[in-house]
Amino acid sequence: MNASLRDAVAAFANQVTPETVEMLAREVERTPTPDGDLPSRVAAQFADPAVRHSVSRLLESWLATASSDHRLLAESLRTAAAASRWRDAHERLELVWSGPLPAGSNFRRSDEALLQVVRSAQRRLSVVTFAAYRVPSIAAALRDALARGIEVRFFGETLAGSEGRVRHDAAAALGAGLADRIVVFEWPLEMRATDARSNRGLLHAKFALADDTTLFVSSANLTEAALDANMELGVLVSGGTLPSAVGKHVDRLIAEGYLRAR
């Protein structure tokens, strides 16, 4: 199987469900001697017009190869279906949105995604934001996490660290009763690089991480406006290697002094 056909199989498996890929593999196995009518004949077995088109294109690419081995194509399709199932079982990506939702949109809401991460934590929760203001539902969820025995770490920009570019420390939005019970980290002024105008870097990241297994990354700050009214876009990652990679990166930043507990 040449590289072009491998790419075509991978692209097809990425566009349709694993069940559809398996169905095509079975259809290919039934055709040990392919002919020119095969693409349209097999494609007709699929109800969705878009899938029919994709099936037809893939089979045309297969017939154009020097060796049209139906068993090799069927096995390649089954391997791609297995890879899709593994990815779905181990890593899931969802787009998350704040702001107006056009008709037909199925994006998750930013506040719902953030609350899901907070409530899903079993051992450790990390919340990172540039600014925070008036988020009672998030503060309540953090208090519940503490009550469950979760280690809660909060990383936010500070008035001193930003050199006045924020009005108050992000942790202040949590209230003294909560901020005093969690581990609050800051980026020390002396550990910040400067740009050509001598402006120091800002802690501008916004994400929440639960147990190195669930990660929510967003353009939204931890504010009422950002989670509800503003147009903000993010992604919720469940499983896979990305959450743990972020967790290890944060731990290294702490170990090297870039992030410091108060």
N, C-alpha and C positions, 0 to 999 in steps of 0.2 A: 504494500500500500504506500503510495507516494505522499509527500508532505501536503500537497494540495487537498487530497482526499481526506487525510487525517484532520486537516483544519475544517473541512466541510462537515465531517461527522461531529466534531467538537462543537461547531457553531449550531448545528441542528439540535444536539442534545441540550444546548444552553437555551434554546428558544422554546422547547416543548417540555412536557412532563416526562419523567422516566417511564411511565406506563406507555406513552406514545412511542418512545424509542424502542421499547420491548416489542410493541406491536409491529413496528417496521422490521425489526430483526426477524420475527416469525414469518412475515410476508416474504422477506428476502430468502429465507431458508427454503421456502416452498418453490423457489424458482432457480433450480440448478443450472438451467440453460437460459440466460437472459436474452431478450430481444429488444428491438427498438421501441416496441409498444409498452415495455415494462414500466417506465416512469408514470405514464398516465393511468395504466391499469392498476398499479398498486396505490397510487395517490387517490384513486376513486374510493378506496376503502376507508378513507378518513373523512369525517363529517365537516370539520372546520376548513373553510376555504384557504385560510392562511397556512394551515398545516399541510394541506394538499399541495400548495405551491412549494413549500419547503421540501416535502418528500420528493416531488418531481425533480427539483433542482439537484438534490443530493444524488438521486439515482442516475440522473443524466451525467453528473460528474463521475460517478462510479463506472458507468458504461464507457466513458471516454478514456479510462485508464487502460494500459496495455494488458493487464491481467484482471479480468472481472471475476474474481473468486468470491462466490456468494457466501461461503462459509467464513471467510476472513472478514467480510463486511458485517455479517451478522454478529460475529464475536466482538468486533470493534464497537458496534452499536450497544451491545450488552455491557461492555466495559464502561462506555460513556454513561449509560443509565445507572450503573453501580456507583460511579463517581458522583453523579448528580444526587443520588440518594444519600451518599456519605456526607456531601456538602450540606444538604438540607438538614441532616440529623445533627451535624456538628457545628454548623455556622449558619446563622440566619441574619439577613440584613433587611431593615425596614426604614423607609424614609419617614422623617418626622417633620411636621410643619406647624408654624404659628401664623396666625393671620387669617384672612378670608379664604374660604374653601370653595372653589368653583364646583358646580354640579358634577357629580361623578367622581370626584376626588376621593381616594381611599387612604390618604396619608394619615399617619398617627398624629395626635396632638402632642406638642412639646411637653406640656405639663403632665399628661398621662404617661408619656415615655419616661420622664424623670422620676415620677412616683413609682413606676414599675421597678426601676433600678433600685431605688431606695428600699422598697418593700421586699425585694427579692434577696437582699443581702443576708447571708447566713453567718459570715465571720467578720468581714471587713468591708467598709464602705468608704470610698474617697469621692469628695465633691470638690470640683475646681471651677472657679468663676472669676471674672474680672470685677464685676459689680454685683451687689445684692441689695434688694430693697423690697419690703412688703411682700413676703412670700409665706403667709401663715400655713398654707397646706403643706409646704415643703418642711417648714420648721416642725410641724406636728408629726410628719412622717419620720423625721430625724429623731424626735423624742421617742417615738415608738421603736425605732431601731435600737436606741440605747436601752430601752426597757427589755429588749430581746437579748441583750448582752453583746450587741454588735460593736466592734471597734469603729468609731466614726472619725474620719480625718477630713478636715476642711482646709482648702487652699484658696486664698482670696487675695486680691490686691489690697494694699493699705494706703492710707493717706500719706504716710511718710515715704513709703517705697515708691509711690507714683509721683512724688514731689508735687503734690497738689492737683494732680490730674484727675483724681476721684475725690468726692466730697467727704467720704468717710471710709473706714475699714469695711470690707465686705462682710466680715464676720459679725459686725455690729448689727446687721439686719436680722440675725438669728435671735437676738436678745441675750442679755447677760445670763439668764437662767439656763440657756442652752449652750451658748458659746463657752461657758465655764466648765461644761461637762464633756466636751469633745476635744480632740487634739487639733489645735489650729496652727497651720503652717503659714509662713510668709517667705517671700523672696528678699533676702537681705540686700540693702542698697549697695553695699560694697561688692556683692557678687553679680551685679548687673553690668552688662556691656553697654557702651554708649554708641550713638550714631555720629555721623559727621557733624551734627550740630550740638553734640554733647548731651543729647537727650538720652536718659537711661531707658533701658527696656522695660516693658510693662508685662505683668502677668495677665496675658490676654486670652489664655486658653479657657474653654468652657466644656467640661465633660464630667460625667459621673461614672464611677466604676464599682461594681459589686463583685467581690470574691474572685477577681481576675477572670470572670466568666461572662459578664454582661457589661457592655460599654455603651454609653450614650454620649455622642459628640454633637455639639450644636453651635450655631452662631449666636444662640440666645444666652444672655446673661441671666443670672438668678434674680430676676425682677418680675413683678406683676405684669408690666407692659410687655417684656420680652416673651414671657410664657403664654400670653393671651392675646395681646393686641398687635404687636409688631409683626412684620413679615420676617420670619426666621426659618432656616432650614437646617436639618441635622440628620443623623443616621443612628439607628439603634442596632447594635451588633450583639447577637446572642450566640455564645459558643465560639469555636474556632480558636485561632492563635492570636488574633488582634487584641482582645481584652488583656490577656496575660502579658503580651508584649508591652502594652501601656503601663500595666502594673509594675513590671520590672524596671521600666524607664523612670517612673516616679520614684521608686525605691533607690535607684542609683543617684537621682538628683538629690535625694535626702542624704544619702551616704556621703556625697561629695560636697555637701554644704550649700547647694544652690537653693534648697528649700529647708527651712529651719523651724522647728517647733517653738512656739512662744514660751 
